[in-house]
């Protein structure tokens, strides 16, 4: 996997865009002793999966090398998974790559505030909108 893809994946793991998504159970099943019936709405907590230390040791550390090895299925859901995976995954990765290339190669940016906490809303974003000062190199 190219290093840029690893950086993008690690960024999406740390700053998951959609913190959860909902699905309907296609059949009855049991998980950890809990019975789920066909038709029930099941919410998948993506943030908890992406920050589970059993899956991603030291989950608060930014470490693109996590993606050097194949991951356990459904442990990384940056673009969803299965038949409902985001159809724009390749375009999104291309756009992110171009943005990073220009941001890093042409500009120096400085955070104006140290608070990097995230709002617990459907679409996650920094609480303070993460203001920066940008200078051309």
N, CA, C and O atoms as CSV, one atom per row, in Angstrom:
chain,resi,resn,atom,element,x,y,z
A,1,UNK,N,N,0.849,-1.166,0.000
A,1,UNK,CA,C,0.000,0.000,0.000
A,1,UNK,C,C,0.903,1.241,0.000
A,1,UNK,O,O,1.818,1.336,0.819
A,2,UNK,N,N,0.655,2.186,-0.908
A,2,UNK,CA,C,1.479,3.405,-0.935
A,2,UNK,C,C,1.385,4.167,0.385
A,2,UNK,O,O,0.359,4.138,1.064
A,3,UNK,N,N,2.479,4.851,0.735
A,3,UNK,CA,C,2.524,5.568,2.004
A,3,UNK,C,C,1.419,6.608,2.105
A,3,UNK,O,O,0.837,6.784,3.175
A,4,UNK,N,N,1.119,7.300,1.011
A,4,UNK,CA,C,0.052,8.312,1.043
A,4,UNK,C,C,-1.271,7.688,1.459
A,4,UNK,O,O,-2.018,8.283,2.236
A,5,UNK,N,N,-1.570,6.500,0.953
A,5,UNK,CA,C,-2.811,5.808,1.318
A,5,UNK,C,C,-2.812,5.462,2.801
A,5,UNK,O,O,-3.846,5.562,3.461
A,6,UNK,N,N,-1.654,5.054,3.332
A,6,UNK,CA,C,-1.560,4.735,4.761
A,6,UNK,C,C,-1.827,5.982,5.605
A,6,UNK,O,O,-2.506,5.911,6.630
A,7,UNK,N,N,-1.288,7.129,5.167
A,7,UNK,CA,C,-1.508,8.386,5.898
A,7,UNK,C,C,-2.991,8.756,5.858
A,7,UNK,O,O,-3.561,9.160,6.872
A,8,UNK,N,N,-3.610,8.619,4.693
A,8,UNK,CA,C,-5.042,8.918,4.572
A,8,UNK,C,C,-5.852,7.994,5.469
A,8,UNK,O,O,-6.736,8.453,6.193
A,9,UNK,N,N,-5.566,6.710,5.429
A,9,UNK,CA,C,-6.303,5.753,6.260
A,9,UNK,C,C,-6.129,6.054,7.750
A,9,UNK,O,O,-7.090,6.001,8.517
A,10,UNK,N,N,-4.894,6.371,8.153
A,10,UNK,CA,C,-4.654,6.663,9.568
A,10,UNK,C,C,-5.364,7.956,9.971
A,10,UNK,O,O,-5.875,8.058,11.087
A,11,UNK,N,N,-5.400,8.930,9.084
A,11,UNK,CA,C,-6.125,10.175,9.359
A,11,UNK,C,C,-7.609,9.887,9.540
A,11,UNK,O,O,-8.236,10.406,10.464
A,12,UNK,N,N,-8.170,9.064,8.666
A,12,UNK,CA,C,-9.586,8.708,8.770
A,12,UNK,C,C,-9.866,7.836,9.998
A,12,UNK,O,O,-10.960,7.887,10.560
A,13,UNK,N,N,-8.896,7.053,10.404
A,13,UNK,CA,C,-9.066,6.252,11.623
A,13,UNK,C,C,-9.103,7.174,12.846
A,13,UNK,O,O,-9.963,7.029,13.715
A,14,UNK,N,N,-8.177,8.110,12.904
A,14,UNK,CA,C,-8.101,9.018,14.062
A,14,UNK,C,C,-9.240,10.025,14.090
A,14,UNK,O,O,-9.748,10.360,15.160
A,15,UNK,N,N,-9.645,10.509,12.920
A,15,UNK,CA,C,-10.685,11.551,12.832
A,15,UNK,C,C,-11.826,11.032,11.967
A,15,UNK,O,O,-12.126,11.588,10.911
A,16,UNK,N,N,-12.449,9.973,12.427
A,16,UNK,CA,C,-13.528,9.335,11.693
A,16,UNK,C,C,-14.616,10.350,11.342
A,16,UNK,O,O,-15.108,11.063,12.216
A,17,UNK,N,N,-14.988,10.412,10.070
A,17,UNK,CA,C,-15.959,11.401,9.609
A,17,UNK,C,C,-17.355,11.061,10.117
A,17,UNK,O,O,-18.010,11.898,10.739
A,18,UNK,N,N,-17.810,9.852,9.860
A,18,UNK,CA,C,-19.113,9.416,10.388
A,18,UNK,C,C,-18.857,8.533,11.606
A,18,UNK,O,O,-18.346,7.422,11.465
A,19,UNK,N,N,-19.207,9.015,12.804
A,19,UNK,CA,C,-18.874,8.266,14.011
A,19,UNK,C,C,-19.675,6.981,14.191
A,19,UNK,O,O,-19.257,6.095,14.938
A,20,UNK,N,N,-20.800,6.868,13.530
A,20,UNK,CA,C,-21.615,5.658,13.610
A,20,UNK,C,C,-22.500,5.582,12.371
A,20,UNK,O,O,-22.764,6.591,11.717
A,21,UNK,N,N,-22.948,4.382,12.063
A,21,UNK,CA,C,-23.972,4.236,11.035
A,21,UNK,C,C,-24.890,3.093,11.412
A,21,UNK,O,O,-24.541,2.214,12.200
A,22,UNK,N,N,-26.058,3.132,10.831
A,22,UNK,CA,C,-27.125,2.215,11.200
A,22,UNK,C,C,-27.396,1.226,10.069
A,22,UNK,O,O,-27.304,1.572,8.891
A,23,UNK,N,N,-27.724,0.016,10.436
A,23,UNK,CA,C,-28.116,-1.022,9.484
A,23,UNK,C,C,-29.297,-1.779,10.073
A,23,UNK,O,O,-29.527,-1.745,11.282
A,24,UNK,N,N,-30.043,-2.460,9.213
A,24,UNK,CA,C,-31.132,-3.336,9.655
A,24,UNK,C,C,-30.602,-4.763,9.662
A,24,UNK,O,O,-29.931,-5.193,8.724
A,25,UNK,N,N,-30.909,-5.488,10.728
A,25,UNK,CA,C,-30.487,-6.883,10.809
A,25,UNK,C,C,-31.222,-7.686,9.741
A,25,UNK,O,O,-32.452,-7.672,9.686
A,26,UNK,N,N,-30.473,-8.385,8.894
A,26,UNK,CA,C,-31.051,-9.176,7.809
A,26,UNK,C,C,-31.578,-10.522,8.308
A,26,UNK,O,O,-32.365,-11.179,7.627
A,27,UNK,N,N,-31.137,-10.923,9.498
A,27,UNK,CA,C,-31.577,-12.183,10.081
A,27,UNK,C,C,-31.383,-12.122,11.589
A,27,UNK,O,O,-30.681,-11.242,12.088
A,28,UNK,N,N,-31.990,-13.037,12.310
A,28,UNK,CA,C,-31.770,-13.124,13.751
A,28,UNK,C,C,-30.326,-13.558,13.982
A,28,UNK,O,O,-29.795,-14.383,13.239
A,29,UNK,N,N,-29.688,-12.994,15.023
A,29,UNK,CA,C,-28.351,-13.445,15.396
A,29,UNK,C,C,-28.107,-13.094,16.863
A,29,UNK,O,O,-28.867,-12.351,17.483
A,30,UNK,N,N,-27.032,-13.647,17.388
A,30,UNK,CA,C,-26.646,-13.379,18.765
A,30,UNK,C,C,-25.209,-12.895,18.772
A,30,UNK,O,O,-24.360,-13.432,18.061
A,31,UNK,N,N,-24.941,-11.880,19.575
A,31,UNK,CA,C,-23.576,-11.362,19.707
A,31,UNK,C,C,-23.315,-11.078,21.179
A,31,UNK,O,O,-24.051,-10.328,21.820
A,32,UNK,N,N,-22.267,-11.682,21.701
A,32,UNK,CA,C,-21.904,-11.531,23.115
A,32,UNK,C,C,-23.085,-11.786,24.049
A,32,UNK,O,O,-23.235,-11.091,25.053
A,33,UNK,N,N,-23.918,-12.767,23.734
A,33,UNK,CA,C,-25.034,-13.133,24.591
A,33,UNK,C,C,-26.302,-12.310,24.383
A,33,UNK,O,O,-27.321,-12.571,25.021
A,34,UNK,N,N,-26.246,-11.329,23.504
A,34,UNK,CA,C,-27.421,-10.508,23.217
A,34,UNK,C,C,-28.075,-10.993,21.934
A,34,UNK,O,O,-27.403,-11.212,20.926
A,35,UNK,N,N,-29.399,-11.159,21.981
A,35,UNK,CA,C,-30.134,-11.611,20.798
A,35,UNK,C,C,-30.624,-10.396,20.016
A,35,UNK,O,O,-31.227,-9.481,20.577
A,36,UNK,N,N,-30.358,-10.403,18.727
A,36,UNK,CA,C,-30.815,-9.343,17.826
A,36,UNK,C,C,-31.749,-9.994,16.816
A,36,UNK,O,O,-31.404,-10.999,16.194
A,37,UNK,N,N,-32.919,-9.420,16.660
A,37,UNK,CA,C,-33.915,-10.011,15.764
A,37,UNK,C,C,-33.882,-9.356,14.393
A,37,UNK,O,O,-33.550,-8.180,14.245
A,38,UNK,N,N,-34.234,-10.153,13.400
A,38,UNK,CA,C,-34.319,-9.665,12.025
A,38,UNK,C,C,-35.190,-8.397,11.986
A,38,UNK,O,O,-36.268,-8.351,12.580
A,39,UNK,N,N,-34.699,-7.376,11.275
A,39,UNK,CA,C,-35.443,-6.136,11.137
A,39,UNK,C,C,-35.087,-5.060,12.144
A,39,UNK,O,O,-35.408,-3.889,11.945
A,40,UNK,N,N,-34.418,-5.454,13.233
A,40,UNK,CA,C,-34.017,-4.462,14.225
A,40,UNK,C,C,-32.969,-3.527,13.621
A,40,UNK,O,O,-32.191,-3.928,12.756
A,41,UNK,N,N,-32.960,-2.306,14.077
A,41,UNK,CA,C,-31.936,-1.341,13.681
A,41,UNK,C,C,-30.708,-1.566,14.561
A,41,UNK,O,O,-30.817,-1.623,15.786
A,42,UNK,N,N,-29.560,-1.691,13.941
A,42,UNK,CA,C,-28.308,-1.916,14.654
A,42,UNK,C,C,-27.378,-0.750,14.335
A,42,UNK,O,O,-27.091,-0.477,13.169
A,43,UNK,N,N,-26.911,-0.068,15.370
A,43,UNK,CA,C,-25.983,1.052,15.184
A,43,UNK,C,C,-24.560,0.578,15.405
A,43,UNK,O,O,-24.251,-0.043,16.422
A,44,UNK,N,N,-23.707,0.870,14.457
A,44,UNK,CA,C,-22.304,0.483,14.531
A,44,UNK,C,C,-21.494,1.698,14.962
A,44,UNK,O,O,-21.496,2.718,14.273
A,45,UNK,N,N,-20.806,1.602,16.089
A,45,UNK,CA,C,-20.013,2.694,16.643
A,45,UNK,C,C,-18.605,2.646,16.046
A,45,UNK,O,O,-17.719,1.969,16.568
A,46,UNK,N,N,-18.417,3.366,14.961
A,46,UNK,CA,C,-17.155,3.335,14.222
A,46,UNK,C,C,-16.010,3.918,15.051
A,46,UNK,O,O,-14.900,3.388,15.023
A,47,UNK,N,N,-16.263,4.987,15.777
A,47,UNK,CA,C,-15.205,5.610,16.590
A,47,UNK,C,C,-14.650,4.609,17.605
A,47,UNK,O,O,-13.436,4.520,17.787
A,48,UNK,N,N,-15.529,3.862,18.260
A,48,UNK,CA,C,-15.065,2.873,19.243
A,48,UNK,C,C,-14.233,1.786,18.588
A,48,UNK,O,O,-13.250,1.323,19.167
A,49,UNK,N,N,-14.616,1.374,17.389
A,49,UNK,CA,C,-13.832,0.360,16.668
A,49,UNK,C,C,-12.463,0.930,16.307
A,49,UNK,O,O,-11.443,0.274,16.518
A,50,UNK,N,N,-12.436,2.148,15.762
A,50,UNK,CA,C,-11.181,2.775,15.324
A,50,UNK,C,C,-10.253,3.121,16.488
A,50,UNK,O,O,-9.056,3.324,16.284
A,51,UNK,N,N,-10.797,3.191,17.712
A,51,UNK,CA,C,-9.972,3.533,18.872
A,51,UNK,C,C,-9.874,2.381,19.879
A,51,UNK,O,O,-9.539,2.595,21.044
A,52,UNK,N,N,-10.165,1.179,19.427
A,52,UNK,CA,C,-10.075,-0.003,20.279
A,52,UNK,C,C,-8.604,-0.430,20.375
A,52,UNK,O,O,-8.011,-0.807,19.364
A,53,UNK,N,N,-8.007,-0.377,21.571
A,53,UNK,CA,C,-6.591,-0.725,21.698
A,53,UNK,C,C,-6.272,-2.184,21.377
A,53,UNK,O,O,-5.115,-2.513,21.116
A,54,UNK,N,N,-7.275,-3.066,21.391
A,54,UNK,CA,C,-7.017,-4.455,20.998
A,54,UNK,C,C,-6.830,-4.570,19.487
A,54,UNK,O,O,-6.136,-5.468,19.012
A,55,UNK,N,N,-7.447,-3.663,18.735
A,55,UNK,CA,C,-7.318,-3.671,17.282
A,55,UNK,C,C,-6.179,-2.746,16.842
A,55,UNK,O,O,-5.377,-3.096,15.977
A,56,UNK,N,N,-6.125,-1.557,17.455
A,56,UNK,CA,C,-5.121,-0.541,17.131
A,56,UNK,C,C,-4.380,-0.157,18.409
A,56,UNK,O,O,-4.803,0.762,19.109
A,57,UNK,N,N,-3.276,-0.850,18.726
A,57,UNK,CA,C,-2.526,-0.518,19.945
A,57,UNK,C,C,-2.151,0.972,19.976
A,57,UNK,O,O,-1.828,1.568,18.948
A,58,UNK,N,N,-2.202,1.549,21.170
A,58,UNK,CA,C,-1.918,2.968,21.364
A,58,UNK,C,C,-2.748,3.797,20.374
A,58,UNK,O,O,-2.185,4.510,19.543
A,59,UNK,N,N,-4.080,3.707,20.458
A,59,UNK,CA,C,-4.957,4.285,19.433
A,59,UNK,C,C,-4.907,5.798,19.295
A,59,UNK,O,O,-5.310,6.323,18.256
A,60,UNK,N,N,-4.421,6.528,20.314
A,60,UNK,CA,C,-4.361,7.990,20.208
A,60,UNK,C,C,-3.130,8.467,19.445
A,60,UNK,O,O,-3.033,9.645,19.099
A,61,UNK,N,N,-2.196,7.570,19.183
A,61,UNK,CA,C,-0.980,7.921,18.440
A,61,UNK,C,C,-1.259,7.861,16.934
A,61,UNK,O,O,-1.896,6.926,16.448
A,62,UNK,N,N,-0.777,8.863,16.211
A,62,UNK,CA,C,-0.891,8.872,14.752
A,62,UNK,C,C,0.234,8.003,14.201
A,62,UNK,O,O,1.408,8.352,14.324
A,63,UNK,N,N,-0.123,6.867,13.590
A,63,UNK,CA,C,0.874,5.901,13.136
A,63,UNK,C,C,0.427,5.219,11.843
A,63,UNK,O,O,-0.240,4.185,11.887
A,64,UNK,N,N,0.793,5.796,10.684
A,64,UNK,CA,C,0.392,5.202,9.403
A,64,UNK,C,C,0.910,3.782,9.184
A,64,UNK,O,O,0.358,3.047,8.365
A,65,UNK,N,N,1.964,3.384,9.905
A,65,UNK,CA,C,2.498,2.026,9.715
A,65,UNK,C,C,1.518,0.951,10.184
A,65,UNK,O,O,1.741,-0.233,9.931
A,66,UNK,N,N,0.433,1.345,10.864
A,66,UNK,CA,C,-0.605,0.372,11.248
A,66,UNK,C,C,-1.161,-0.344,10.018
A,66,UNK,O,O,-1.652,-1.469,10.104
A,67,UNK,N,N,-1.072,0.325,8.890
A,67,UNK,CA,C,-1.651,-0.214,7.661
A,67,UNK,C,C,-0.618,-0.962,6.815
A,67,UNK,O,O,-0.870,-1.257,5.646
A,68,UNK,N,N,0.552,-1.272,7.407
A,68,UNK,CA,C,1.553,-2.086,6.708
A,68,UNK,C,C,1.065,-3.523,6.542
A,68,UNK,O,O,1.347,-4.173,5.536
A,69,UNK,N,N,0.339,-4.002,7.528
A,69,UNK,CA,C,-0.172,-5.376,7.529
A,69,UNK,C,C,-1.670,-5.362,7.245
A,69,UNK,O,O,-2.337,-4.346,7.440
A,70,UNK,N,N,-2.193,-6.497,6.782
A,70,UNK,CA,C,-3.636,-6.609,6.585
A,70,UNK,C,C,-4.333,-6.512,7.939
A,70,UNK,O,O,-3.867,-7.069,8.933
A,71,UNK,N,N,-5.440,-5.809,7.961
A,71,UNK,CA,C,-6.206,-5.651,9.190
A,71,UNK,C,C,-7.287,-6.715,9.284
A,71,UNK,O,O,-7.699,-7.300,8.282
A,72,UNK,N,N,-7.733,-6.949,10.500
A,72,UNK,CA,C,-8.864,-7.826,10.739
A,72,UNK,C,C,-10.081,-7.253,9.999
A,72,UNK,O,O,-10.290,-6.040,10.033
A,73,UNK,N,N,-10.883,-8.083,9.337
A,73,UNK,CA,C,-12.054,-7.571,8.601
A,73,UNK,C,C,-12.950,-6.695,9.482
A,73,UNK,O,O,-13.177,-7.000,10.653
A,74,UNK,N,N,-13.444,-5.623,8.910
A,74,UNK,CA,C,-14.357,-4.672,9.548
A,74,UNK,C,C,-13.737,-3.901,10.712
A,74,UNK,O,O,-14.462,-3.352,11.541
A,75,UNK,N,N,-12.397,-3.853,10.786
A,75,UNK,CA,C,-11.760,-3.087,11.848
A,75,UNK,C,C,-11.446,-1.662,11.402
A,75,UNK,O,O,-11.248,-0.785,12.243
A,76,UNK,N,N,-11.397,-1.418,10.102
A,76,UNK,CA,C,-11.219,-0.062,9.586
A,76,UNK,C,C,-12.395,0.248,8.666
A,76,UNK,O,O,-12.604,-0.417,7.651
A,77,UNK,N,N,-13.160,1.273,9.044
A,77,UNK,CA,C,-14.382,1.600,8.321
A,77,UNK,C,C,-14.383,3.059,7.861
A,77,UNK,O,O,-15.416,3.727,7.918
A,78,UNK,N,N,-13.236,3.550,7.410
A,78,UNK,CA,C,-13.115,4.939,6.989
A,78,UNK,C,C,-14.062,5.321,5.862
A,78,UNK,O,O,-14.456,6.481,5.744
A,79,UNK,N,N,-14.425,4.353,5.040
A,79,UNK,CA,C,-15.361,4.592,3.934
A,79,UNK,C,C,-16.525,3.606,3.984
A,79,UNK,O,O,-17.163,3.339,2.966
A,80,UNK,N,N,-16.798,3.069,5.169
A,80,UNK,CA,C,-17.836,2.057,5.288
A,80,UNK,C,C,-17.248,0.699,4.944
A,80,UNK,O,O,-16.032,0.511,4.969
A,81,UNK,N,N,-18.130,-0.250,4.622
A,81,UNK,CA,C,-17.653,-1.589,4.308
A,81,UNK,C,C,-18.731,-2.370,3.573
A,81,UNK,O,O,-19.918,-2.051,3.650
A,82,UNK,N,N,-18.298,-3.381,2.872
A,82,UNK,CA,C,-19.237,-4.271,2.195
A,82,UNK,C,C,-19.952,-3.596,1.035
A,82,UNK,O,O,-19.421,-2.668,0.425
A,83,UNK,N,N,-21.169,-4.068,0.729
A,83,UNK,CA,C,-21.880,-3.557,-0.445
A,83,UNK,C,C,-22.292,-2.086,-0.320
A,83,UNK,O,O,-22.651,-1.456,-1.315
A,84,UNK,N,N,-22.241,-1.541,0.891
A,84,UNK,CA,C,-22.599,-0.131,1.077
A,84,UNK,C,C,-21.377,0.764,1.238
A,84,UNK,O,O,-21.490,1.896,1.708
A,85,UNK,N,N,-20.201,0.254,0.847
A,85,UNK,CA,C,-18.994,1.070,0.928
A,85,UNK,C,C,-19.168,2.301,0.041
A,85,UNK,O,O,-19.799,2.228,-1.013
A,86,UNK,N,N,-18.613,3.414,0.467
A,86,UNK,CA,C,-18.721,4.680,-0.253
A,86,UNK,C,C,-18.295,4.499,-1.710
A,86,UNK,O,O,-17.172,4.067,-1.970
A,87,UNK,N,N,-19.175,4.822,-2.666
A,87,UNK,CA,C,-18.801,4.668,-4.073
A,87,UNK,C,C,-17.758,5.682,-4.524
A,87,UNK,O,O,-17.145,5.506,-5.577
A,88,UNK,N,N,-17.548,6.735,-3.751
A,88,UNK,CA,C,-16.572,7.759,-4.113
A,88,UNK,C,C,-15.224,7.592,-3.443
A,88,UNK,O,O,-14.442,8.540,-3.376
A,89,UNK,N,N,-14.939,6.386,-2.940
A,89,UNK,CA,C,-13.704,6.147,-2.181
A,89,UNK,C,C,-12.457,6.553,-2.976
A,89,UNK,O,O,-11.586,7.233,-2.433
A,90,UNK,N,N,-12.356,6.162,-4.221
A,90,UNK,CA,C,-11.151,6.464,-4.993
A,90,UNK,C,C,-11.041,7.949,-5.317
A,90,UNK,O,O,-9.947,8.511,-5.274
A,91,UNK,N,N,-12.154,8.587,-5.640
A,91,UNK,CA,C,-12.139,10.027,-5.889
A,91,UNK,C,C,-11.772,10.776,-4.611
A,91,UNK,O,O,-10.980,11.718,-4.653
A,92,UNK,N,N,-12.338,10.368,-3.479
A,92,UNK,CA,C,-12.029,11.015,-2.203
A,92,UNK,C,C,-10.546,10.893,-1.879
A,92,UNK,O,O,-9.927,11.872,-1.463
A,93,UNK,N,N,-9.970,9.718,-2.061
A,93,UNK,CA,C,-8.548,9.524,-1.779
A,93,UNK,C,C,-7.682,10.365,-2.718
A,93,UNK,O,O,-6.654,10.897,-2.298
A,94,UNK,N,N,-8.086,10.490,-3.977
A,94,UNK,CA,C,-7.355,11.335,-4.924
A,94,UNK,C,C,-7.410,12.795,-4.484
A,94,UNK,O,O,-6.386,13.477,-4.458
A,95,UNK,N,N,-8.607,13.277,-4.138
A,95,UNK,CA,C,-8.756,14.668,-3.695
A,95,UNK,C,C,-7.952,14.940,-2.423
A,95,UNK,O,O,-7.315,15.987,-2.305
A,96,UNK,N,N,-7.977,14.015,-1.484
A,96,UNK,CA,C,-7.213,14.175,-0.246
A,96,UNK,C,C,-5.722,14.223,-0.559
A,96,UNK,O,O,-4.997,15.043,0.004
A,97,UNK,N,N,-5.262,13.353,-1.450
A,97,UNK,CA,C,-3.846,13.318,-1.828
A,97,UNK,C,C,-3.398,14.632,-2.467
A,97,UNK,O,O,-2.331,15.150,-2.136
A,98,UNK,N,N,-4.198,15.166,-3.369
A,98,UNK,CA,C,-3.861,16.434,-4.029
A,98,UNK,C,C,-3.834,17.566,-2.999
A,98,UNK,O,O,-2.925,18.396,-3.010
A,99,UNK,N,N,-4.826,17.597,-2.117
A,99,UNK,CA,C,-4.877,18.630,-1.079
A,99,UNK,C,C,-3.639,18.564,-0.187
A,99,UNK,O,O,-2.998,19.586,0.062
A,100,UNK,N,N,-3.299,17.366,0.296
A,100,UNK,CA,C,-2.130,17.206,1.170
A,100,UNK,C,C,-0.860,17.634,0.442
A,100,UNK,O,O,-0.016,18.322,1.015
A,101,UNK,N,N,-0.723,17.230,-0.815
A,101,UNK,CA,C,0.460,17.584,-1.610
A,101,UNK,C,C,0.649,19.097,-1.657
A,101,UNK,O,O,1.750,19.596,-1.424
A,102,UNK,N,N,-0.419,19.818,-1.957
A,102,UNK,CA,C,-0.323,21.274,-2.047
A,102,UNK,C,C,-0.148,21.922,-0.671
A,102,UNK,O,O,0.628,22.867,-0.527
A,103,UNK,N,N,-0.855,21.426,0.327
A,103,UNK,CA,C,-0.755,21.997,1.667
A,103,UNK,C,C,0.659,21.859,2.214
A,103,UNK,O,O,1.221,22.820,2.739
A,104,UNK,N,N,1.226,20.685,2.093
A,104,UNK,CA,C,2.548,20.423,2.660
A,104,UNK,C,C,3.665,21.014,1.791
A,104,UNK,O,O,4.661,21.519,2.307
A,105,UNK,N,N,3.486,20.946,0.468
A,105,UNK,CA,C,4.544,21.391,-0.438
A,105,UNK,C,C,4.609,22.890,-0.677
A,105,UNK,O,O,5.654,23.400,-1.082
A,106,UNK,N,N,3.531,23.599,-0.439
A,106,UNK,CA,C,3.496,25.026,-0.770
A,106,UNK,C,C,3.247,25.958,0.402
A,106,UNK,O,O,3.418,27.172,0.284
A,107,UNK,N,N,2.843,25.395,1.534
A,107,UNK,CA,C,2.452,26.259,2.640
A,107,UNK,C,C,3.002,25.759,3.963
A,107,UNK,O,O,3.263,24.570,4.144
A,108,UNK,N,N,3.168,26.689,4.870
A,108,UNK,CA,C,3.438,26.382,6.265
A,108,UNK,C,C,2.207,26.840,7.027
A,108,UNK,O,O,1.730,27.955,6.817
A,109,UNK,N,N,1.698,26.014,7.888
A,109,UNK,CA,C,0.510,26.412,8.639
A,109,UNK,C,C,0.737,26.196,10.119
A,109,UNK,O,O,1.396,25.251,10.553
A,110,UNK,N,N,0.154,27.125,10.882
A,110,UNK,CA,C,0.328,27.136,12.324
A,110,UNK,C,C,-1.049,27.159,12.976
A,110,UNK,O,O,-1.883,28.010,12.666
A,111,UNK,N,N,-1.275,26.222,13.874
A,111,UNK,CA,C,-2.542,26.203,14.611
A,111,UNK,C,C,-2.608,27.422,15.520
A,111,UNK,O,O,-1.639,27.742,16.210
A,112,UNK,N,N,-3.742,28.097,15.520
A,112,UNK,CA,C,-3.914,29.286,16.350
A,112,UNK,C,C,-4.445,28.951,17.737
A,112,UNK,O,O,-4.395,29.789,18.637
A,113,UNK,N,N,-4.953,27.737,17.917
A,113,UNK,CA,C,-5.419,27.269,19.219
A,113,UNK,C,C,-4.900,25.855,19.432
A,113,UNK,O,O,-4.669,25.119,18.473
A,114,UNK,N,N,-4.723,25.487,20.671
A,114,UNK,CA,C,-4.201,24.149,20.992
A,114,UNK,C,C,-5.301,23.115,21.185
A,114,UNK,O,O,-5.014,21.919,21.225
A,115,UNK,N,N,-6.554,23.549,21.307
A,115,UNK,CA,C,-7.660,22.623,21.535
A,115,UNK,C,C,-7.951,21.838,20.266
A,115,UNK,O,O,-8.422,22.403,19.279
A,116,UNK,N,N,-7.670,20.535,20.286
A,116,UNK,CA,C,-7.949,19.702,19.116
A,116,UNK,C,C,-9.080,18.716,19.387
A,116,UNK,O,O,-9.185,17.687,18.718
A,117,UNK,N,N,-9.930,19.030,20.372
A,117,UNK,CA,C,-11.052,18.142,20.696
A,117,UNK,C,C,-12.093,18.183,19.576
A,117,UNK,O,O,-12.163,19.135,18.799
A,118,UNK,N,N,-12.889,17.130,19.520
A,118,UNK,CA,C,-13.837,16.938,18.434
A,118,UNK,C,C,-15.263,16.987,18.963
A,118,UNK,O,O,-15.546,16.485,20.050
A,119,UNK,N,N,-16.166,17.598,18.185
A,119,UNK,CA,C,-17.588,17.642,18.546
A,119,UNK,C,C,-18.189,16.245,18.404
A,119,UNK,O,O,-17.913,15.562,17.418
A,120,UNK,N,N,-18.991,15.811,19.350
A,120,UNK,CA,C,-19.641,14.497,19.226
A,120,UNK,C,C,-20.942,14.606,18.422
A,120,UNK,O,O,-22.025,14.326,18.936
A,121,UNK,N,N,-20.822,15.012,17.164
A,121,UNK,CA,C,-21.987,15.154,16.296
A,121,UNK,C,C,-21.914,14.111,15.189
A,121,UNK,O,O,-20.925,13.385,15.081
A,122,UNK,N,N,-22.956,14.034,14.370
A,122,UNK,CA,C,-22.967,13.031,13.309
A,122,UNK,C,C,-21.750,13.170,12.400
A,122,UNK,O,O,-21.045,12.189,12.165
A,123,UNK,N,N,-21.494,14.367,11.888
A,123,UNK,CA,C,-20.292,14.600,11.094
A,123,UNK,C,C,-19.286,15.257,12.025
A,123,UNK,O,O,-19.486,16.384,12.478
A,124,UNK,N,N,-18.217,14.552,12.301
A,124,UNK,CA,C,-17.253,15.023,13.297
A,124,UNK,C,C,-16.379,16.139,12.743
A,124,UNK,O,O,-15.914,16.081,11.605
A,125,UNK,N,N,-16.169,17.149,13.567
A,125,UNK,CA,C,-15.275,18.247,13.220
A,125,UNK,C,C,-14.740,18.842,14.516
A,125,UNK,O,O,-15.339,18.677,15.579
A,126,UNK,N,N,-13.602,19.541,14.421
A,126,UNK,CA,C,-13.062,20.142,15.641
A,126,UNK,C,C,-14.059,21.096,16.294
A,126,UNK,O,O,-14.784,21.814,15.606
A,127,UNK,N,N,-14.090,21.096,17.619
A,127,UNK,CA,C,-15.000,21.986,18.353
A,127,UNK,C,C,-14.744,23.446,18.021
A,127,UNK,O,O,-15.678,24.241,17.916
A,128,UNK,N,N,-13.470,23.793,17.856
A,128,UNK,CA,C,-13.127,25.187,17.616
A,128,UNK,C,C,-12.928,25.500,16.122
A,128,UNK,O,O,-12.423,26.568,15.776
A,129,UNK,N,N,-13.322,24.578,15.246
A,129,UNK,CA,C,-13.171,24.694,13.790
A,129,UNK,C,C,-11.698,24.702,13.363
A,129,UNK,O,O,-11.396,24.872,12.182
A,130,UNK,N,N,-10.798,24.524,14.304
A,130,UNK,CA,C,-9.358,24.438,14.103
A,130,UNK,C,C,-8.802,25.578,13.246
A,130,UNK,O,O,-8.363,25.359,12.116
A,131,UNK,N,N,-8.825,26.791,13.793
A,131,UNK,CA,C,-8.298,27.937,13.045
A,131,UNK,C,C,-6.785,27.839,12.869
A,131,UNK,O,O,-6.065,27.451,13.789
A,132,UNK,N,N,-6.318,28.192,11.687
A,132,UNK,CA,C,-4.880,28.143,11.388
A,132,UNK,C,C,-4.447,29.437,10.691
A,132,UNK,O,O,-5.266,30.167,10.132
A,133,UNK,N,N,-3.132,29.698,10.740
A,133,UNK,CA,C,-2.538,30.776,9.977
A,133,UNK,C,C,-1.710,30.090,8.884
A,133,UNK,O,O,-0.930,29.181,9.170
A,134,UNK,N,N,-1.881,30.524,7.646
A,134,UNK,CA,C,-1.200,29.887,6.526
A,134,UNK,C,C,-0.243,30.890,5.886
A,134,UNK,O,O,-0.606,32.040,5.640
A,135,UNK,N,N,0.983,30.439,5.618
A,135,UNK,CA,C,1.990,31.264,4.950
A,135,UNK,C,C,2.548,30.490,3.767
A,135,UNK,O,O,2.785,29.286,3.868
A,136,UNK,N,N,2.759,31.177,2.640
A,136,UNK,CA,C,3.411,30.549,1.492
A,136,UNK,C,C,4.856,30.266,1.818
A,136,UNK,O,O,5.501,31.033,2.534
A,137,UNK,N,N,5.365,29.174,1.299
A,137,UNK,CA,C,6.796,28.857,1.492
A,137,UNK,C,C,7.649,29.622,0.496
A,137,UNK,O,O,8.873,29.489,0.501
